Amino acid sequence: MPRRRSVVCPSCGTFLCARDTRCEVCNAWSPRVKQAVFFKGVTVAAALLGGLYVWHAIQQFGTTLVPH
Ligand SMILES: [Zn+2]
């Protein structure tokens, strides 16, 4: 029998399946979903920062190439 991973709802303490995204009792997001959302936010922020850095670098590169 495979071991079932269980998580406890942080709001009401109900045992949830690890797969569950929401608590059936109080409708709170499970810690797993919160973690996934957090990592997604970090990834998006990193991508935005990276894009901004590349854009800035391209702008600087353009100003050094074009003589005033
Ligand atoms: Zn709950």
N, CA, C, O and the ligand as a Tripos MOL2 file, in Angstrom:
@<TRIPOS>MOLECULE
protein
  273   271    69     0     0
PROTEIN
NO_CHARGES

@<TRIPOS>ATOM
      1 N           0.8520   -1.1970    0.0000 N.3       1 MET1
      2 CA          0.0000    0.0000    0.0000 C.3       1 MET1
      3 C           0.8910    1.2520    0.0000 C.2       1 MET1
      4 O           1.7500    1.4090    0.8680 O.2       1 MET1
      5 N           0.6810    2.1180   -0.9600 N.am      2 PRO2
      6 CA          1.5300    3.3220   -1.0190 C.3       2 PRO2
      7 C           1.2020    4.2860    0.1040 C.2       2 PRO2
      8 O           0.0480    4.4540    0.4990 O.2       2 PRO2
      9 N           2.2350    4.9010    0.5950 N.am      3 ARG3
     10 CA          2.0210    5.8720    1.6780 C.3       3 ARG3
     11 C           1.3810    7.1270    1.1280 C.2       3 ARG3
     12 O           1.8720    7.7170    0.1660 O.2       3 ARG3
     13 N           0.3010    7.5250    1.7320 N.am      4 ARG4
     14 CA         -0.3820    8.7490    1.2950 C.3       4 ARG4
     15 C           0.1600    9.9330    2.0590 C.2       4 ARG4
     16 O           0.1720    9.9510    3.2900 O.2       4 ARG4
     17 N           0.5990   10.9020    1.3220 N.am      5 ARG5
     18 CA          1.0680   12.1180    1.9760 C.3       5 ARG5
     19 C          -0.1240   12.9780    2.3280 C.2       5 ARG5
     20 O          -0.9760   13.2640    1.4860 O.2       5 ARG5
     21 N          -0.1720   13.3770    3.5550 N.am      6 SER6
     22 CA         -1.2940   14.2100    3.9630 C.3       6 SER6
     23 C          -0.7800   15.5420    4.4820 C.2       6 SER6
     24 O           0.2910   15.6310    5.0830 O.2       6 SER6
     25 N          -1.5610   16.5540    4.2360 N.am      7 VAL7
     26 CA         -1.2270   17.8820    4.7370 C.3       7 VAL7
     27 C          -2.3600   18.3560    5.6310 C.2       7 VAL7
     28 O          -3.5070   17.9360    5.4760 O.2       7 VAL7
     29 N          -2.0310   19.2210    6.5550 N.am      8 VAL8
     30 CA         -3.0410   19.7460    7.4650 C.3       8 VAL8
     31 C          -3.3690   21.1700    7.0490 C.2       8 VAL8
     32 O          -2.4800   21.9710    6.7600 O.2       8 VAL8
     33 N          -4.6490   21.4650    7.0240 N.am      9 CYS9
     34 CA         -5.0850   22.8130    6.6900 C.3       9 CYS9
     35 C          -4.5580   23.7850    7.7370 C.2       9 CYS9
     36 O          -4.7560   23.5720    8.9330 O.2       9 CYS9
     37 N          -3.8890   24.8480    7.3010 N.am     10 PRO10
     38 CA         -3.3380   25.8060    8.2680 C.3      10 PRO10
     39 C          -4.4160   26.6160    8.9820 C.2      10 PRO10
     40 O          -4.1610   27.1990   10.0350 O.2      10 PRO10
     41 N          -5.6060   26.6530    8.4160 N.am     11 SER11
     42 CA         -6.6520   27.4820    9.0120 C.3      11 SER11
     43 C          -7.4840   26.7110   10.0350 C.2      11 SER11
     44 O          -7.7320   27.1980   11.1380 O.2      11 SER11
     45 N          -7.9190   25.4900    9.6540 N.am     12 CYS12
     46 CA         -8.8440   24.7820   10.5360 C.3      12 CYS12
     47 C          -8.2940   23.4420   11.0060 C.2      12 CYS12
     48 O          -8.9430   22.7720   11.8100 O.2      12 CYS12
     49 N          -7.1170   23.0270   10.5310 N.am     13 GLY13
     50 CA         -6.5010   21.8020   11.0290 C.3      13 GLY13
     51 C          -7.0620   20.5280   10.4540 C.2      13 GLY13
     52 O          -6.7670   19.4490   10.9690 O.2      13 GLY13
     53 N          -7.8670   20.6050    9.3970 N.am     14 THR14
     54 CA         -8.4210   19.4100    8.7780 C.3      14 THR14
     55 C          -7.3600   18.7190    7.9360 C.2      14 THR14
     56 O          -6.5750   19.3770    7.2530 O.2      14 THR14
     57 N          -7.3370   17.3910    7.9870 N.am     15 PHE15
     58 CA         -6.3940   16.6460    7.1550 C.3      15 PHE15
     59 C          -6.8740   16.6670    5.7110 C.2      15 PHE15
     60 O          -8.0250   16.3470    5.4130 O.2      15 PHE15
     61 N          -5.9560   17.0550    4.8170 N.am     16 LEU16
     62 CA         -6.2900   17.0890    3.4000 C.3      16 LEU16
     63 C          -5.3750   16.1350    2.6600 C.2      16 LEU16
     64 O          -4.2950   15.7970    3.1440 O.2      16 LEU16
     65 N          -5.8070   15.7020    1.4940 N.am     17 CYS17
     66 CA         -4.9260   14.9440    0.6220 C.3      17 CYS17
     67 C          -3.8730   15.8960    0.0700 C.2      17 CYS17
     68 O          -4.1240   17.0890   -0.1030 O.2      17 CYS17
     69 N          -2.6920   15.3500   -0.2040 N.am     18 ALA18
     70 CA         -1.6220   16.2040   -0.7380 C.3      18 ALA18
     71 C          -2.0260   16.7840   -2.0810 C.2      18 ALA18
     72 O          -1.5370   17.8430   -2.4740 O.2      18 ALA18
     73 N          -2.9120   16.0990   -2.7850 N.am     19 ARG19
     74 CA         -3.3430   16.5670   -4.0990 C.3      19 ARG19
     75 C          -4.3240   17.7330   -3.9980 C.2      19 ARG19
     76 O          -4.4240   18.5590   -4.9050 O.2      19 ARG19
     77 N          -5.0450   17.7840   -2.8800 N.am     20 ASP20
     78 CA         -6.0860   18.8020   -2.7750 C.3      20 ASP20
     79 C          -5.4910   20.1980   -2.8490 C.2      20 ASP20
     80 O          -4.4580   20.4830   -2.2440 O.2      20 ASP20
     81 N          -6.1470   21.0460   -3.5850 N.am     21 THR21
     82 CA         -5.6700   22.4100   -3.6850 C.3      21 THR21
     83 C          -6.3830   23.3070   -2.6810 C.2      21 THR21
     84 O          -5.8840   24.3720   -2.3160 O.2      21 THR21
     85 N          -7.5590   22.8620   -2.2410 N.am     22 ARG22
     86 CA         -8.3190   23.6930   -1.3140 C.3      22 ARG22
     87 C          -8.8930   22.8520   -0.1970 C.2      22 ARG22
     88 O          -9.2030   21.6750   -0.3820 O.2      22 ARG22
     89 N          -9.0320   23.4670    0.9620 N.am     23 CYS23
     90 CA         -9.6450   22.7870    2.0900 C.3      23 CYS23
     91 C         -11.1440   22.6900    1.8610 C.2      23 CYS23
     92 O         -11.7890   23.6590    1.4610 O.2      23 CYS23
     93 N         -11.6940   21.4980    2.1210 N.am     24 GLU24
     94 CA        -13.1280   21.3170    1.9030 C.3      24 GLU24
     95 C         -13.9550   21.9800    2.9890 C.2      24 GLU24
     96 O         -15.1220   22.3110    2.7790 O.2      24 GLU24
     97 N         -13.3450   22.1730    4.1500 N.am     25 VAL25
     98 CA        -14.0860   22.7010    5.2900 C.3      25 VAL25
     99 C         -14.1250   24.2250    5.2650 C.2      25 VAL25
    100 O         -15.2010   24.8190    5.3360 O.2      25 VAL25
    101 N         -12.9680   24.8550    5.1650 N.am     26 CYS26
    102 CA        -12.9460   26.3160    5.2860 C.3      26 CYS26
    103 C         -12.5550   26.9970    3.9750 C.2      26 CYS26
    104 O         -12.4750   28.2240    3.9140 O.2      26 CYS26
    105 N         -12.3100   26.2020    2.9200 N.am     27 ASN27
    106 CA        -12.0350   26.7530    1.5860 C.3      27 ASN27
    107 C         -10.7110   27.4990    1.5060 C.2      27 ASN27
    108 O         -10.5300   28.3480    0.6330 O.2      27 ASN27
    109 N          -9.7790   27.1900    2.4130 N.am     28 ALA28
    110 CA         -8.4770   27.8520    2.3710 C.3      28 ALA28
    111 C          -7.5630   27.1200    1.3980 C.2      28 ALA28
    112 O          -7.6920   25.9110    1.2030 O.2      28 ALA28
    113 N          -6.6550   27.8450    0.7990 N.am     29 TRP29
    114 CA         -5.6700   27.2310   -0.0930 C.3      29 TRP29
    115 C          -4.7500   26.3410    0.7200 C.2      29 TRP29
    116 O          -4.3970   26.6720    1.8520 O.2      29 TRP29
    117 N          -4.3600   25.2100    0.1440 N.am     30 SER30
    118 CA         -3.4320   24.3100    0.8190 C.3      30 SER30
    119 C          -2.0170   24.8970    0.7410 C.2      30 SER30
    120 O          -1.7230   25.6780   -0.1640 O.2      30 SER30
    121 N          -1.1380   24.5250    1.6830 N.am     31 PRO31
    122 CA          0.2350   25.0700    1.6750 C.3      31 PRO31
    123 C           0.9520   24.8120    0.3670 C.2      31 PRO31
    124 O           1.7700   25.6220   -0.0720 O.2      31 PRO31
    125 N           0.6430   23.6700   -0.2640 N.am     32 ARG32
    126 CA          1.2920   23.3160   -1.5270 C.3      32 ARG32
    127 C           0.9720   24.3410   -2.6150 C.2      32 ARG32
    128 O           1.8480   24.7470   -3.3790 O.2      32 ARG32
    129 N          -0.3050   24.7560   -2.6730 N.am     33 VAL33
    130 CA         -0.7110   25.7340   -3.6760 C.3      33 VAL33
    131 C          -0.0590   27.0780   -3.3910 C.2      33 VAL33
    132 O           0.3870   27.7740   -4.3040 O.2      33 VAL33
    133 N          -0.0110   27.4330   -2.1060 N.am     34 LYS34
    134 CA          0.6160   28.7010   -1.7380 C.3      34 LYS34
    135 C           2.0750   28.7090   -2.1770 C.2      34 LYS34
    136 O           2.5720   29.7070   -2.6980 O.2      34 LYS34
    137 N           2.7620   27.5750   -1.9610 N.am     35 GLN35
    138 CA          4.1560   27.4610   -2.3500 C.3      35 GLN35
    139 C           4.2940   27.5850   -3.8700 C.2      35 GLN35
    140 O           5.1890   28.2720   -4.3650 O.2      35 GLN35
    141 N           3.4020   26.9160   -4.6040 N.am     36 ALA36
    142 CA          3.4540   26.9670   -6.0640 C.3      36 ALA36
    143 C           3.2350   28.3920   -6.5530 C.2      36 ALA36
    144 O           3.9280   28.8600   -7.4570 O.2      36 ALA36
    145 N           2.2630   29.0820   -5.9490 N.am     37 VAL37
    146 CA          1.9850   30.4630   -6.3460 C.3      37 VAL37
    147 C           3.1800   31.3470   -6.0270 C.2      37 VAL37
    148 O           3.5330   32.2370   -6.8010 O.2      37 VAL37
    149 N           3.8040   31.0900   -4.8650 N.am     38 PHE38
    150 CA          4.9630   31.8780   -4.4590 C.3      38 PHE38
    151 C           6.1010   31.7030   -5.4570 C.2      38 PHE38
    152 O           6.7260   32.6800   -5.8700 O.2      38 PHE38
    153 N           6.3700   30.4440   -5.8480 N.am     39 PHE39
    154 CA          7.4680   30.1830   -6.7720 C.3      39 PHE39
    155 C           7.1670   30.7720   -8.1430 C.2      39 PHE39
    156 O           8.0670   31.2540   -8.8300 O.2      39 PHE39
    157 N           5.9100   30.7320   -8.5320 N.am     40 LYS40
    158 CA          5.5200   31.3160   -9.8070 C.3      40 LYS40
    159 C           5.7570   32.8300   -9.7890 C.2      40 LYS40
    160 O           6.2500   33.4080  -10.7580 O.2      40 LYS40
    161 N           5.3980   33.4510   -8.6740 N.am     41 GLY41
    162 CA          5.6160   34.8830   -8.5320 C.3      41 GLY41
    163 C           7.0920   35.2250   -8.5870 C.2      41 GLY41
    164 O           7.4860   36.2010   -9.2260 O.2      41 GLY41
    165 N           7.9200   34.4140   -7.9110 N.am     42 VAL42
    166 CA          9.3690   34.6480   -7.9130 C.3      42 VAL42
    167 C           9.9160   34.5050   -9.3240 C.2      42 VAL42
    168 O          10.7600   35.2910   -9.7540 O.2      42 VAL42
    169 N           9.4270   33.4910  -10.0450 N.am     43 THR43
    170 CA          9.8940   33.2660  -11.4150 C.3      43 THR43
    171 C           9.5250   34.4460  -12.3140 C.2      43 THR43
    172 O          10.3400   34.9150  -13.1090 O.2      43 THR43
    173 N           8.2820   34.9180  -12.1740 N.am     44 VAL44
    174 CA          7.8270   36.0390  -12.9970 C.3      44 VAL44
    175 C           8.6350   37.2910  -12.6670 C.2      44 VAL44
    176 O           9.0240   38.0340  -13.5680 O.2      44 VAL44
    177 N           8.8910   37.5270  -11.3780 N.am     45 ALA45
    178 CA          9.6700   38.6910  -10.9690 C.3      45 ALA45
    179 C          11.0860   38.6050  -11.5120 C.2      45 ALA45
    180 O          11.6380   39.6030  -11.9770 O.2      45 ALA45
    181 N          11.6810   37.4070  -11.4550 N.am     46 ALA46
    182 CA         13.0400   37.2230  -11.9680 C.3      46 ALA46
    183 C          13.0690   37.4590  -13.4700 C.2      46 ALA46
    184 O          14.0020   38.0770  -13.9830 O.2      46 ALA46
    185 N          12.0490   36.9690  -14.1830 N.am     47 ALA47
    186 CA         11.9870   37.1520  -15.6290 C.3      47 ALA47
    187 C          11.8490   38.6340  -15.9690 C.2      47 ALA47
    188 O          12.4790   39.1260  -16.9060 O.2      47 ALA47
    189 N          11.0200   39.3400  -15.2010 N.am     48 LEU48
    190 CA         10.8330   40.7680  -15.4370 C.3      48 LEU48
    191 C          12.1320   41.5280  -15.2010 C.2      48 LEU48
    192 O          12.5100   42.3930  -15.9920 O.2      48 LEU48
    193 N          12.8150   41.1950  -14.1010 N.am     49 LEU49
    194 CA         14.0780   41.8570  -13.7860 C.3      49 LEU49
    195 C          15.1130   41.5670  -14.8620 C.2      49 LEU49
    196 O          15.8510   42.4590  -15.2820 O.2      49 LEU49
    197 N          15.1640   40.3070  -15.3080 N.am     50 GLY50
    198 CA         16.1050   39.9180  -16.3540 C.3      50 GLY50
    199 C          15.8110   40.6730  -17.6400 C.2      50 GLY50
    200 O          16.7260   41.1690  -18.2970 O.2      50 GLY50
    201 N          14.5270   40.7620  -18.0040 N.am     51 GLY51
    202 CA         14.1300   41.4780  -19.2080 C.3      51 GLY51
    203 C          14.4880   42.9490  -19.1170 C.2      51 GLY51
    204 O          14.9620   43.5450  -20.0840 O.2      51 GLY51
    205 N          14.2570   43.5340  -17.9350 N.am     52 LEU52
    206 CA         14.5840   44.9430  -17.7110 C.3      52 LEU52
    207 C          16.0880   45.1630  -17.8490 C.2      52 LEU52
    208 O          16.5290   46.1480  -18.4420 O.2      52 LEU52
    209 N          16.8700   44.2360  -17.2940 N.am     53 TYR53
    210 CA         18.3320   44.3440  -17.3520 C.3      53 TYR53
    211 C          18.8130   44.2660  -18.8010 C.2      53 TYR53
    212 O          19.6680   45.0430  -19.2250 O.2      53 TYR53
    213 N          18.2430   43.3060  -19.5630 N.am     54 VAL54
    214 CA         18.6330   43.1430  -20.9720 C.3      54 VAL54
    215 C          18.2450   44.3920  -21.7570 C.2      54 VAL54
    216 O          19.0180   44.8740  -22.5850 O.2      54 VAL54
    217 N          17.0410   44.9170  -21.4960 N.am     55 TRP55
    218 CA         16.5670   46.1200  -22.1870 C.3      55 TRP55
    219 C          17.5010   47.2950  -21.8930 C.2      55 TRP55
    220 O          17.8660   48.0540  -22.7910 O.2      55 TRP55
    221 N          17.8830   47.4300  -20.6160 N.am     56 HIS56
    222 CA         18.7750   48.5020  -20.2000 C.3      56 HIS56
    223 C          20.1400   48.3500  -20.8840 C.2      56 HIS56
    224 O          20.7250   49.3240  -21.3570 O.2      56 HIS56
    225 N          20.6290   47.1070  -20.9240 N.am     57 ALA57
    226 CA         21.9310   46.8410  -21.5430 C.3      57 ALA57
    227 C          21.8890   47.1860  -23.0290 C.2      57 ALA57
    228 O          22.8420   47.7530  -23.5630 O.2      57 ALA57
    229 N          20.7810   46.8430  -23.7010 N.am     58 ILE58
    230 CA         20.6400   47.1370  -25.1240 C.3      58 ILE58
    231 C          20.6090   48.6540  -25.3460 C.2      58 ILE58
    232 O          21.2060   49.1630  -26.2940 O.2      58 ILE58
    233 N          19.9070   49.3660  -24.4610 N.am     59 GLN59
    234 CA         19.8380   50.8210  -24.5670 C.3      59 GLN59
    235 C          21.2240   51.4330  -24.4300 C.2      59 GLN59
    236 O          21.5970   52.3180  -25.2000 O.2      59 GLN59
    237 N          21.9750   50.9670  -23.4640 N.am     60 GLN60
    238 CA         23.3330   51.4760  -23.2440 C.3      60 GLN60
    239 C          24.2190   51.1420  -24.4360 C.2      60 GLN60
    240 O          25.0310   51.9590  -24.8700 O.2      60 GLN60
    241 N          24.0550   49.9360  -24.9560 N.am     61 PHE61
    242 CA         24.8390   49.4990  -26.1070 C.3      61 PHE61
    243 C          24.5400   50.4030  -27.3040 C.2      61 PHE61
    244 O          25.4440   50.7790  -28.0510 O.2      61 PHE61
    245 N          23.2590   50.7470  -27.4770 N.am     62 GLY62
    246 CA         22.8650   51.6050  -28.5850 C.3      62 GLY62
    247 C          23.4510   52.9980  -28.4480 C.2      62 GLY62
    248 O          23.8810   53.5840  -29.4410 O.2      62 GLY62
    249 N          23.4770   53.5410  -27.2330 N.am     63 THR63
    250 CA         23.9900   54.9040  -27.0450 C.3      63 THR63
    251 C          25.4950   54.9390  -27.2620 C.2      63 THR63
    252 O          26.0270   55.9540  -27.7130 O.2      63 THR63
    253 N          26.1890   53.8540  -26.9500 N.am     64 THR64
    254 CA         27.6410   53.8500  -27.1610 C.3      64 THR64
    255 C          27.9700   53.7140  -28.6370 C.2      64 THR64
    256 O          29.0100   54.1910  -29.0910 O.2      64 THR64
    257 N          27.0820   53.0610  -29.3930 N.am     65 LEU65
    258 CA         27.3340   52.8580  -30.8160 C.3      65 LEU65
    259 C          27.0280   54.1220  -31.6280 C.2      65 LEU65
    260 O          27.7860   54.5080  -32.5170 O.2      65 LEU65
    261 N          25.8800   54.7630  -31.2920 N.am     66 VAL66
    262 CA         25.4520   55.9220  -32.0740 C.3      66 VAL66
    263 C          26.1660   57.1610  -31.5590 C.2      66 VAL66
    264 O          26.0280   57.4930  -30.3820 O.2      66 VAL66
    265 N          26.9140   57.8440  -32.3870 N.am     67 PRO67
    266 CA         27.6130   59.0720  -31.9510 C.3      67 PRO67
    267 C          26.6690   60.2500  -31.8590 C.2      67 PRO67
    268 O          25.7990   60.4320  -32.7110 O.2      67 PRO67
    269 N          26.8450   61.0500  -30.8230 N.am     68 HIS68
    270 CA         25.9920   62.1970  -30.6430 C.3      68 HIS68
    271 C          26.5490   63.4200  -31.3840 C.2      68 HIS68
    272 O          25.9480   64.4940  -31.3410 O.2      68 HIS68
    273 ZN         -9.5000   24.3270    6.4140 Zn       69 ZN69
@<TRIPOS>BOND
     1     1     2 1
     2     2     3 1
     3     3     4 2
     4     3     5 am
     5     5     6 1
     6     6     7 1
     7     7     8 2
     8     7     9 am
     9     9    10 1
    10    10    11 1
    11    11    12 2
    12    11    13 am
    13    13    14 1
    14    14    15 1
    15    15    16 2
    16    15    17 am
    17    17    18 1
    18    18    19 1
    19    19    20 2
    20    19    21 am
    21    21    22 1
    22    22    23 1
    23    23    24 2
    24    23    25 am
    25    25    26 1
    26    26    27 1
    27    27    28 2
    28    27    29 am
    29    29    30 1
    30    30    31 1
    31    31    32 2
    32    31    33 am
    33    33    34 1
    34    34    35 1
    35    35    36 2
    36    35    37 am
    37    37    38 1
    38    38    39 1
    39    39    40 2
    40    39    41 am
    41    41    42 1
    42    42    43 1
    43    43    44 2
    44    43    45 am
    45    45    46 1
    46    46    47 1
    47    47    48 2
    48    47    49 am
    49    49    50 1
    50    50    51 1
    51    51    52 2
    52    51    53 am
    53    53    54 1
    54    54    55 1
    55    55    56 2
    56    55    57 am
    57    57    58 1
    58    58    59 1
    59    59    60 2
    60    59    61 am
    61    61    62 1
    62    62    63 1
    63    63    64 2
    64    63    65 am
    65    65    66 1
    66    66    67 1
    67    67    68 2
    68    67    69 am
    69    69    70 1
    70    70    71 1
    71    71    72 2
    72    71    73 am
    73    73    74 1
    74    74    75 1
    75    75    76 2
    76    75    77 am
    77    77    78 1
    78    78    79 1
    79    79    80 2
    80    79    81 am
    81    81    82 1
    82    82    83 1
    83    83    84 2
    84    83    85 am
    85    85    86 1
    86    86    87 1
    87    87    88 2
    88    87    89 am
    89    89    90 1
    90    90    91 1
    91    91    92 2
    92    91    93 am
    93    93    94 1
    94    94    95 1
    95    95    96 2
    96    95    97 am
    97    97    98 1
    98    98    99 1
    99    99   100 2
   100    99   101 am
   101   101   102 1
   102   102   103 1
   103   103   104 2
   104   103   105 am
   105   105   106 1
   106   106   107 1
   107   107   108 2
   108   107   109 am
   109   109   110 1
   110   110   111 1
   111   111   112 2
   112   111   113 am
   113   113   114 1
   114   114   115 1
   115   115   116 2
   116   115   117 am
   117   117   118 1
   118   118   119 1
   119   119   120 2
   120   119   121 am
   121   121   122 1
   122   122   123 1
   123   123   124 2
   124   123   125 am
   125   125   126 1
   126   126   127 1
   127   127   128 2
   128   127   129 am
   129   129   130 1
   130   130   131 1
   131   131   132 2
   132   131   133 am
   133   133   134 1
   134   134   135 1
   135   135   136 2
   136   135   137 am
   137   137   138 1
   138   138   139 1
   139   139   140 2
   140   139   141 am
   141   141   142 1
   142   142   143 1
   143   143   144 2
   144   143   145 am
   145   145   146 1
   146   146   147 1
   147   147   148 2
   148   147   149 am
   149   149   150 1
   150   150   151 1
   151   151   152 2
   152   151   153 am
   153   153   154 1
   154   154   155 1
   155   155   156 2
   156   155   157 am
   157   157   158 1
   158   158   159 1
   159   159   160 2
   160   159   161 am
   161   161   162 1
   162   162   163 1
   163   163   164 2
   164   163   165 am
   165   165   166 1
   166   166   167 1
   167   167   168 2
   168   167   169 am
   169   169   170 1
   170   170   171 1
   171   171   172 2
   172   171   173 am
   173   173   174 1
   174   174   175 1
   175   175   176 2
   176   175   177 am
   177   177   178 1
   178   178   179 1
   179   179   180 2
   180   179   181 am
   181   181   182 1
   182   182   183 1
   183   183   184 2
   184   183   185 am
   185   185   186 1
   186   186   187 1
   187   187   188 2
   188   187   189 am
   189   189   190 1
   190   190   191 1
   191   191   192 2
   192   191   193 am
   193   193   194 1
   194   194   195 1
   195   195   196 2
   196   195   197 am
   197   197   198 1
   198   198   199 1
   199   199   200 2
   200   199   201 am
   201   201   202 1
   202   202   203 1
   203   203   204 2
   204   203   205 am
   205   205   206 1
   206   206   207 1
   207   207   208 2
   208   207   209 am
   209   209   210 1
   210   210   211 1
   211   211   212 2
   212   211   213 am
   213   213   214 1
   214   214   215 1
   215   215   216 2
   216   215   217 am
   217   217   218 1
   218   218   219 1
   219   219   220 2
   220   219   221 am
   221   221   222 1
   222   222   223 1
   223   223   224 2
   224   223   225 am
   225   225   226 1
   226   226   227 1
   227   227   228 2
   228   227   229 am
   229   229   230 1
   230   230   231 1
   231   231   232 2
   232   231   233 am
   233   233   234 1
   234   234   235 1
   235   235   236 2
   236   235   237 am
   237   237   238 1
   238   238   239 1
   239   239   240 2
   240   239   241 am
   241   241   242 1
   242   242   243 1
   243   243   244 2
   244   243   245 am
   245   245   246 1
   246   246   247 1
   247   247   248 2
   248   247   249 am
   249   249   250 1
   250   250   251 1
   251   251   252 2
   252   251   253 am
   253   253   254 1
   254   254   255 1
   255   255   256 2
   256   255   257 am
   257   257   258 1
   258   258   259 1
   259   259   260 2
   260   259   261 am
   261   261   262 1
   262   262   263 1
   263   263   264 2
   264   263   265 am
   265   265   266 1
   266   266   267 1
   267   267   268 2
   268   267   269 am
   269   269   270 1
   270   270   271 1
   271   271   272 2
@<TRIPOS>SUBSTRUCTURE
     1 MET1         2 RESIDUE 1 A MET
     2 PRO2         6 RESIDUE 1 A PRO
     3 ARG3        10 RESIDUE 1 A ARG
     4 ARG4        14 RESIDUE 1 A ARG
     5 ARG5        18 RESIDUE 1 A ARG
     6 SER6        22 RESIDUE 1 A SER
     7 VAL7        26 RESIDUE 1 A VAL
     8 VAL8        30 RESIDUE 1 A VAL
     9 CYS9        34 RESIDUE 1 A CYS
    10 PRO10       38 RESIDUE 1 A PRO
    11 SER11       42 RESIDUE 1 A SER
    12 CYS12       46 RESIDUE 1 A CYS
    13 GLY13       50 RESIDUE 1 A GLY
    14 THR14       54 RESIDUE 1 A THR
    15 PHE15       58 RESIDUE 1 A PHE
    16 LEU16       62 RESIDUE 1 A LEU
    17 CYS17       66 RESIDUE 1 A CYS
    18 ALA18       70 RESIDUE 1 A ALA
    19 ARG19       74 RESIDUE 1 A ARG
    20 ASP20       78 RESIDUE 1 A ASP
    21 THR21       82 RESIDUE 1 A THR
    22 ARG22       86 RESIDUE 1 A ARG
    23 CYS23       90 RESIDUE 1 A CYS
    24 GLU24       94 RESIDUE 1 A GLU
    25 VAL25       98 RESIDUE 1 A VAL
    26 CYS26      102 RESIDUE 1 A CYS
    27 ASN27      106 RESIDUE 1 A ASN
    28 ALA28      110 RESIDUE 1 A ALA
    29 TRP29      114 RESIDUE 1 A TRP
    30 SER30      118 RESIDUE 1 A SER
    31 PRO31      122 RESIDUE 1 A PRO
    32 ARG32      126 RESIDUE 1 A ARG
    33 VAL33      130 RESIDUE 1 A VAL
    34 LYS34      134 RESIDUE 1 A LYS
    35 GLN35      138 RESIDUE 1 A GLN
    36 ALA36      142 RESIDUE 1 A ALA
    37 VAL37      146 RESIDUE 1 A VAL
    38 PHE38      150 RESIDUE 1 A PHE
    39 PHE39      154 RESIDUE 1 A PHE
    40 LYS40      158 RESIDUE 1 A LYS
    41 GLY41      162 RESIDUE 1 A GLY
    42 VAL42      166 RESIDUE 1 A VAL
    43 THR43      170 RESIDUE 1 A THR
    44 VAL44      174 RESIDUE 1 A VAL
    45 ALA45      178 RESIDUE 1 A ALA
    46 ALA46      182 RESIDUE 1 A ALA
    47 ALA47      186 RESIDUE 1 A ALA
    48 LEU48      190 RESIDUE 1 A LEU
    49 LEU49      194 RESIDUE 1 A LEU
    50 GLY50      198 RESIDUE 1 A GLY
    51 GLY51      202 RESIDUE 1 A GLY
    52 LEU52      206 RESIDUE 1 A LEU
    53 TYR53      210 RESIDUE 1 A TYR
    54 VAL54      214 RESIDUE 1 A VAL
    55 TRP55      218 RESIDUE 1 A TRP
    56 HIS56      222 RESIDUE 1 A HIS
    57 ALA57      226 RESIDUE 1 A ALA
    58 ILE58      230 RESIDUE 1 A ILE
    59 GLN59      234 RESIDUE 1 A GLN
    60 GLN60      238 RESIDUE 1 A GLN
    61 PHE61      242 RESIDUE 1 A PHE
    62 GLY62      246 RESIDUE 1 A GLY
    63 THR63      250 RESIDUE 1 A THR
    64 THR64      254 RESIDUE 1 A THR
    65 LEU65      258 RESIDUE 1 A LEU
    66 VAL66      262 RESIDUE 1 A VAL
    67 PRO67      266 RESIDUE 1 A PRO
    68 HIS68      270 RESIDUE 1 A HIS
    69 ZN69       273 GROUP 0 **** ****
